[in-house]
């Protein structure tokens, strides 16, 4: 079972986070980048899944910058609210929270990051701007193409759905052209295919992508 913790930021507020620990010796740490729905039951379950694989997992509650304890479902109203909250948080603020969580995780060993939707964009940004990440795996991050000119400091693999209504394949092609050394995986699925609570959930794609991420973590966090 995971627990709620507080992250202390230098010169900033204390933010919430969800932490899940493995049974026995940790194999490393995994940062989890939330979607625009907060650290909700899905994101907490993602933390638990990585903990079951042997990693300490922490998901910073990024919305705490503007409103504490936000948990949204996947309705149209929640999508609108989540987008509005996201737009109030700067990239620097989000990365500050991620860096604080990374500092906590370093006691478990090397640290990687996996992010979904907004968190996917943040995973790319963290790989490019933060020092010390061992690897990163962004999932369907809609803002990554706008950051394609930035260079990751660690190995990155990217995961996209072929029928994603929010991310055109031209964005995926742009990233492949700019970063041919970084694997880009396409799945026969839409946006949010990893989330079992969404109508777009695609079990086979979720399973395959998770296996690829576990292999990435094994390679770079060992």
C-alpha positions in Angstrom: 0.0 0.0 0.0 1.2 3.5 -0.8 1.2 6.5 1.4 0.8 10.3 1.1 4.0 12.2 1.7 5.1 15.9 1.6 7.8 17.3 -0.7 9.7 20.2 0.6 10.8 22.6 -2.2 13.6 25.1 -1.8 12.0 28.5 -1.4 8.5 27.1 -2.3 5.5 25.5 -0.7 5.4 21.9 0.6 3.6 19.8 -2.0 1.8 16.5 -1.7 2.9 13.3 -3.4 2.0 9.6 -3.4 4.7 7.1 -2.6 4.7 3.3 -3.0 7.5 1.1 -1.8 8.4 -2.4 -2.9 8.7 -5.4 -0.6 12.4 -6.0 0.1 15.4 -4.3 -1.5 14.5 -1.6 -3.9 15.9 -1.8 -7.5 15.9 2.0 -7.8 13.4 4.9 -7.9 10.7 5.8 -10.5 9.2 9.3 -10.7 5.6 9.2 -12.0 4.4 12.2 -14.0 0.6 12.7 -13.5 -2.0 13.3 -16.2 -4.1 16.5 -16.1 -6.4 14.6 -13.6 -4.2 14.9 -10.6 -2.7 12.1 -8.5 -6.0 10.2 -8.7 -6.7 6.5 -8.2 -5.2 5.6 -11.6 -1.9 7.4 -10.9 -1.7 5.8 -7.5 -2.3 2.4 -9.1 0.6 3.1 -11.5 2.8 3.8 -8.5 1.8 0.5 -6.9 2.5 -1.4 -10.1 6.1 -0.1 -10.3 6.5 -0.9 -6.6 5.4 -4.4 -7.3 8.2 -4.6 -9.9 10.7 -3.6 -7.2 11.0 0.2 -7.5 10.2 3.0 -5.0 7.7 5.1 -7.0 6.6 8.7 -6.2 4.0 10.8 -8.0 4.2 14.5 -7.1 0.9 16.2 -6.8 1.6 19.1 -9.2 -1.8 20.7 -8.9 -0.9 21.5 -5.2 0.9 24.5 -6.6 -2.5 26.1 -7.2 -5.1 23.9 -5.4 -4.5 21.0 -3.0 -5.9 17.5 -3.1 -7.3 17.6 -6.7 -8.4 14.2 -8.0 -10.4 14.2 -11.2 -12.2 11.6 -13.2 -12.2 11.4 -17.0 -15.4 13.2 -17.8 -15.6 16.2 -20.2 -16.0 18.6 -17.3 -12.9 17.1 -15.6 -10.9 17.4 -18.7 -11.7 21.1 -18.9 -10.9 21.6 -15.3 -7.7 19.7 -15.5 -6.5 21.7 -18.5 -7.3 25.0 -16.7 -5.3 23.9 -13.6 -2.4 22.8 -15.7 -2.2 26.2 -17.5 -1.7 27.9 -14.1 1.5 25.9 -13.4 4.7 26.8 -15.1 7.2 24.3 -16.5 9.7 25.5 -13.9 7.2 24.9 -11.1 6.5 21.4 -12.3 10.2 20.6 -12.7 10.9 21.9 -9.2 8.4 19.4 -7.7 9.9 16.6 -9.9 13.4 17.5 -8.7 12.2 17.4 -5.0 10.7 14.0 -5.5 13.9 12.8 -7.3 15.9 13.9 -4.2 13.7 11.7 -2.0 14.1 8.7 -4.4 17.8 8.9 -4.6 18.1 6.9 -1.4 16.7 4.0 -3.3 19.4 4.1 -6.0 19.3 5.4 -9.5 16.1 7.2 -10.6 14.1 7.1 -13.8 10.9 8.9 -14.8 7.7 7.7 -16.5 5.0 10.2 -17.4 1.6 10.2 -19.0 -0.1 12.9 -21.0 1.0 16.2 -19.3 3.4 14.0 -17.3 4.8 12.7 -20.5 5.7 16.2 -21.6 7.2 16.7 -18.2 9.2 13.5 -18.4 10.8 14.7 -21.6 11.5 18.2 -20.1 13.0 16.6 -17.0 15.2 14.3 -19.1 16.5 17.4 -20.9 16.8 19.9 -18.0 17.4 18.0 -14.8 20.7 16.4 -13.9 20.9 12.9 -12.7 18.0 11.1 -14.2 19.1 7.6 -15.4 16.3 7.3 -18.1 12.9 8.5 -19.0 9.8 7.1 -20.7 7.2 9.7 -21.8 3.8 8.5 -22.9 1.7 10.5 -25.3 3.0 13.9 -24.2 1.3 16.5 -26.3 3.9 19.2 -25.6 7.0 17.3 -26.5 7.1 18.3 -30.1 7.4 21.9 -29.1 10.5 20.9 -27.1 12.0 18.8 -29.8 15.0 21.1 -30.1 16.1 20.2 -26.5 18.6 17.4 -26.0 18.0 14.7 -23.4 20.7 14.1 -20.9 19.8 10.4 -20.5 18.3 7.6 -22.5 14.6 8.2 -23.5 12.0 6.1 -25.1 8.7 7.6 -26.3 5.3 5.9 -26.5 2.4 7.1 -28.7 -0.9 5.9 -30.0 -1.4 5.8 -33.8 -4.9 7.1 -33.5 -4.3 9.8 -30.8 -6.8 12.6 -31.5 -4.6 15.1 -29.6 -1.2 14.4 -31.1 -0.8 14.3 -34.9 1.6 11.7 -36.3 3.5 14.7 -37.8 4.6 15.5 -34.3 5.9 12.0 -33.8 7.8 12.2 -37.1 9.3 15.5 -36.0 10.7 13.9 -32.9 12.0 10.9 -34.8 13.8 13.2 -37.2 15.2 15.4 -34.4 16.2 12.5 -32.2 16.9 9.3 -34.3 18.8 7.7 -31.4 15.8 7.7 -29.1 13.3 4.8 -29.7 9.8 5.9 -30.5 7.1 3.3 -30.2 3.7 3.5 -31.9 0.7 1.4 -30.7 -2.7 0.7 -32.4 -4.4 2.9 -29.8 -5.5 6.4 -29.0 -4.6 9.0 -26.3 -4.5 7.6 -22.8 -4.3 4.0 -23.9 -2.4 3.1 -20.7 -5.2 4.1 -18.3 -7.7 1.4 -17.5 -10.3 4.0 -16.4 -10.6 5.6 -19.8 -12.6 4.6 -22.8 -9.4 4.7 -24.8 -7.7 2.1 -22.7 -6.1 -0.6 -24.9 -5.0 -3.6 -22.9 -2.5 -5.0 -25.3 -0.8 -1.7 -25.9 -0.7 -1.0 -22.2 0.8 -4.4 -21.4 3.5 -4.1 -24.2 4.5 -0.6 -23.3 4.8 -1.4 -19.6 7.0 -4.3 -20.5 9.2 -2.1 -22.6 9.5 0.5 -19.7 10.4 -2.3 -17.2 13.2 -3.4 -19.6 14.4 0.3 -19.9 14.5 0.5 -16.1 16.3 -2.7 -15.8 19.0 -1.5 -18.3 19.6 1.9 -16.7 18.8 1.6 -13.0 20.6 -1.6 -12.2 
